[in-house]
């Protein structure tokens, strides 16, 4: 993820130059990357020169092992050292209450990033979505970024669980942003449901007719995301004498 600058109390001095009380360079770090040991000091130097103020690098690391790596001091030479400030899941509370998410949206989004574990903790994902909706009411673009961060990397099961919670708590979402993104999520889940239904029907017909798919053929069926293609295979499965006849020349 690209780093973002949080500029605290920006203004201009009497010469018209940009100044600030402080700058935080925020970076989400998902894995160890030796090049960051060079780029982080560069971020500090350029931001310090631009804003003429203290600068820190804040690293958000969902993986505790990556967090431990990121905490190591960066030696610049001649005794100069930069020490990134690092947050891992132990530093961020789980936010699951919609009221808290609305009141402290940044904390809720950060909680979702730290604790969602690809959707295993769906409550924090839902709270993050509520936070994104609240932010979008005053800043649509920032809300969209938050929602993307919260829902990124969710598997089909997690997305279905999130959609179910949204459907149950639909009164929570009232903005145009929420309707747009909720509708997008619902459409994705409906399409996935149709695909699962077609695959199940195809396998059921094949089993009933004694046509057993080998590992490669089963993988092709499972990987197919084209509903029209699955329908074509299903029609052939009714009368075909072999799996090769069913899958035909569609390989």
Secondary structure, DSSP 4 states (H G I P E B T S, - for coil): ---EEEEES-EE-TTS-EE-SEEEEEEE--S--TTHHHHHHHHHHHHHHHH-S-EEEEEE-SSHHHHHHHTS-EEEETTEEE--EEE-GGGSPPP--HHHHHHTHHHHHHHHHHH-GGGTSHHHHHHHHHHHHHHHTT-HHHHHHHHHHHHTT--HHHHHHHHHHHHHTGGG--SHHHHHHHHHHHHHHHHHHHHHHHHHHHHHHHHHTT----HHHHHHHHH---HHHHHHHHHHHTT-SSHHHHHTT--
